[in-house]
C-alpha cells in the first residue's frame, strides 16, 4: 500500500514558553504529526547556522522526521516566538523579524519532491517577507498536477493582506481556518454579513475548493465540501496543558484521511480526538499513542 508523501513549507521556530523552549512552527508541527500518524511528513524550511538551528535538526531527527528539506541560512538567526498563555492555556504570540525563515530557501532535495508529493500544506505567516512569499508560490506552482494543496490560514498579528490571502486561496484545494480567523477572512474578502457556514460555502464556490475546515477549539469543528458536511461537537477535556500545535495535528489528520478517501464524519472524529490529546500535553509535538495513529488513511489497531 502507498505511504503518502506530505510536505509542509514555511516557518520553523522555537516556541519560547514561560517555563520551557520547545520546537514548533505550524509547518514543522504539521510534518511531525503526519509522520507520527504513519505517513511521510517532510518539512521544507530554513534555519540559521546557530545553536537553535542545530538543536532543531537534532530534535526532528530524534522524532523520526525527515530533515533533508531544511536549508541553512548564514547570517540569520533561527526563528523563535515568545508565547504567553492565559489561564485556559490559550496562546498569544510575538514574532521577531529578520529570522531565517524570512529568507526561505528550497534546496535540491525539496525541489525534487515536487514530482512525487501527494499533498503540501502552507500558510500565511511564512509569507510575511517578499522573498519567502516568492519561494512558497514558486514551489506550489511547480508541483505535479493532482498534488493536494492545503492552505492553513494561520493569521498572526498584522502579517497578512488581502493579496496574500487571495493568492493563497487561488492555489489551494483545501482551506483550514479557526473560528476566530473566519470573521477576519470574511471581512478581508468582502463576503458580507452571512453566517459562518454560508461564509465557508462562499469560499468553496469562489475559489473552487474541495474542502473547507473550520476548527472551533473545545466546541469541535465543521468540515464542508461541495457535496456534504460533518459537524463535530468537540471533546470535553478535564485538563488542558496548552493549545499549541493542536490545530496543526488536526490538519495533519484531516489531510491523511482526505487522501485515504475516508468518510467526512470519520475524518472529523479522528482529527478532534488527536487535537484534544495534543491539548493535554505541553508543546506542539508530544508522542502520539498507538490508538490515535493512522496508516494510509486508516486508524491503526
PyMOL commands that set and color helices and strands:
alter all, ss='L'
color gray80, all
select helices_A, chain A and resi 26-36+51-62+100-103+108-115+125-127+130-141+162-170+179-189+196-207+217-219+246-259+264-279+290-292
alter helices_A, ss='H'
color red, helices_A
select strands_A, chain A and resi 5-9+13-16+21-24+40-48+70-73+79-85+91-95+119-123+148-152+174-178+211-215+221-224+229-232+294-295+298-299
alter strands_A, ss='S'
color yellow, strands_A
deselect
rebuild
show_as cartoon
